[in-house]
Amino acid sequence: MPIKYISHAKNPVEGQAILNNITRPQRVLRYRENNQVFDRIQRGMPFYEVETQEIIGEPSDNLVLRGECLSACAYLKTQNIQVDLVYIDPPFASGADYAKKVYIRKHPKLAEKIAAAEQTMDSEELRSFEEKMYGDMWQKEDYLNWMYENLMAIKSVMSDTASIYVHLDWHIGHYVKILMDEVFGEGNFINEIIWCYSRPSINSQKNFTKLHDTIFWYSADRDNFIANMNDVRIEYSEKTKERNKYGSGGSKYSGESTERITHEDGKIPEDYWNIPMVVGNANEVVGYSTQKPEALLQRIIKASSNENMIIADFFGGSGVTAKVAHDLGRRFIHCDVGINSIQTVRDRLKEAGASFQMLEIQDGVSLFRNPQQTMDKLATLIPSLQRGVEGIGAFWFGSIVDSKLGTMPVYVPNLLNSQEKVLDIPQMNQILNQELPDLDIDVKKVIVYYIDIDGEQALKKFIHNNNNTNIEVELKDLKNLLHDVVIEDIVKVKCSEVEDGFEVEIMEFISDRLLQKIETFNQKSSTKTPIVMSDDGLELIEMIALDCENDSGVWQSSTEIKIDKLGFVMKDGVKTKTFWDGKVFSEKQVKRLKVRNISGDETVMMLEAVQ
Ligand SMILES: C[S@@+](CC[C@H](N)C(=O)[O-])C[C@H]1O[C@@H](n2cnc3c(N)ncnc32)[C@H](O)[C@@H]1O
């Protein structure tokens, strides 16, 4: 349960969009269940306990926060932290599930031999499978309600001169524009930027190729916001430069654009930006499927912030915003729900030499890598759960067939939608008055899983007084199931004293989660060569870190190695051309060992003191 709720404080600006056929007593658009959002905004942002996981580099107020945007904003507000620029690239409602390619590493003891045999092998051919990173499937109404609450939370931590850039596309962008008019004020709209990128066009389609995203730029206060347009000037086009040579009296390009050179440092860019996507083996590629280019963020951050200001990205993904902010001498806050994002940005920033604190919001939900994978896992943990049963609508997660009670629909809160985390009266009202009467089949009982309940007694009383059907509603705590979702990996190590220090050798690594995944992959892809694992499982390790300072609490990496997908070792953030040999050397006696597997699960263990 949240410790408390933090008020958003700043009210939305009302009365902006005039849409006659839409009523708007509290909000511009009255979508289904929008009153729930209003209630939640009234209640405030959920504030949970926040735990420091790791401190990297020098003491610093840069933050990498694992948790949801809403709770991150509640935390910032309690700490009186205001941000000077926000860029967000939230899930787009694109109906896609994003996946990350996971590469099985070369076995340390065989690495040299394999490398010799595979010199010509393309990296994509390495043995790999996919992990779902986050789901992106929403009903429009749910998405907009969710987005509204997030925008309100973000607004409440923006400084008076701050700007916000919201990156979306044709799927939902223009609906969100209306929400932004309401939350930030139509008058504070600064521009709509079109980011154009390229990709080979598809000849067979009956459409123009879709090759742009939309970025809405709003300021907190239109009369007082940062706009360093001189810092983002770009070169004039070759045609303009050529024409300029001929003076204003015409040129071989006469009749075309009339642009003139008026500033020696170049021109202020138009609001359509041609910036290439990050692809292939570009230096900045970190393997995060929705990664945006650094050049895009460079322009935004330079234009809308000054050195030392705080730049925040609450849907940070690969960490592009934090990385560019660091490069440009700004401070940063990166927030994301997914463990893959947090690890990717940690390693990316460490390599860039940044100092930061890693915090985790203890909301009890993102237990298994990310909400999407937790949802998938839950479906296998609810005994006898069947999905997609006829007569049971999409609201229900699935159903259980019982010999006495017949079919029992099961509700599980959507972990991707923070609004559903706390089971409260508005949510129960929907279940009782909309979903139960809508059931197409005869049902005696439904099961409603919850993570937290807002006022259990009051909720039970509400069910008693408002259930107009004969269907029994059973409440069950989802946290009991969530505990079963996480099974730790097993690491067997040998620690010995050697010349000048200590050596930790990994003897065996067993990850049930990964082994199951590989088995499923092998069964499904009968056409591909199956993945065959060694007995000691060392090829499933991505990173090993040693803490020589603390035996509990905040992690401090005294030394660490990361094995890249080709098997090369990166030691303490520095790339090398050597393969991992299964060992890690430390000058000091090691207190704790952390092993991260190739899917991002981490196991921490104490090391016995070496005699
Ligand atoms: C489109 S990606 C961002 C990509 C990022 N701009 C980049 O360049 O890598 C959206 C991210 O939002 C995260 N996310 C989804 N729901 C979230 C929430 N409620 N709070 C914080 N992060 C969330 C996902 O895990 C995902 O990493």
The ligand as a Tripos MOL2 file, in Angstrom:
@<TRIPOS>MOLECULE
LIG
   27    29     1     0     0
SMALL
NO_CHARGES

@<TRIPOS>ATOM
      1 C1          9.0270    3.8450  -25.8730 C.3       1 LIG1
      2 S1          9.9450    3.2970  -24.5030 S.3       1 LIG1
      3 C2         11.0470    4.6280  -24.2100 C.3       1 LIG1
      4 C3         12.2310    4.5880  -25.1150 C.3       1 LIG1
      5 C4         13.2630    5.6470  -24.7990 C.3       1 LIG1
      6 N1         12.8420    6.9730  -25.1970 N.3       1 LIG1
      7 C5         14.5710    5.3210  -25.4890 C.2       1 LIG1
      8 O1         15.0290    6.0860  -26.3280 O.co2     1 LIG1
      9 O2         15.1200    4.2450  -25.2020 O.co2     1 LIG1
     10 C6          8.7840    3.4210  -23.1860 C.3       1 LIG1
     11 C7          9.3390    2.9650  -21.8420 C.3       1 LIG1
     12 O3          8.3410    3.2530  -20.8610 O.3       1 LIG1
     13 C8          8.4500    2.2760  -19.8250 C.3       1 LIG1
     14 N2          7.1840    2.3360  -19.0680 N.ar      1 LIG1
     15 C9          5.9660    1.8410  -19.3890 C.ar      1 LIG1
     16 N3          5.0510    2.1920  -18.4650 N.ar      1 LIG1
     17 C10         5.7090    2.9420  -17.5400 C.ar      1 LIG1
     18 C11         5.3080    3.6300  -16.3510 C.ar      1 LIG1
     19 N4          4.0480    3.6220  -15.9190 N.pl3     1 LIG1
     20 N5          6.2390    4.3290  -15.6520 N.ar      1 LIG1
     21 C12         7.5310    4.3490  -16.0690 C.ar      1 LIG1
     22 N6          7.9610    3.7190  -17.1880 N.ar      1 LIG1
     23 C13         7.0710    3.0360  -17.9110 C.ar      1 LIG1
     24 C14         8.7340    0.9930  -20.5680 C.3       1 LIG1
     25 O4          9.3640    0.0430  -19.7240 O.3       1 LIG1
     26 C15         9.6470    1.4900  -21.7000 C.3       1 LIG1
     27 O5         10.9980    1.3360  -21.3680 O.3       1 LIG1
@<TRIPOS>BOND
     1     1     2 1
     2     2     3 1
     3     2    10 1
     4     3     4 1
     5     4     5 1
     6     5     6 1
     7     5     7 1
     8     7     8 2
     9     7     9 1
    10    10    11 1
    11    11    12 1
    12    11    26 1
    13    12    13 1
    14    13    14 1
    15    13    24 1
    16    14    15 ar
    17    14    23 ar
    18    15    16 ar
    19    16    17 ar
    20    17    18 ar
    21    17    23 ar
    22    18    19 1
    23    18    20 ar
    24    20    21 ar
    25    21    22 ar
    26    22    23 ar
    27    24    25 1
    28    24    26 1
    29    26    27 1
@<TRIPOS>SUBSTRUCTURE
     1 LIG1         1 GROUP 0 **** ****
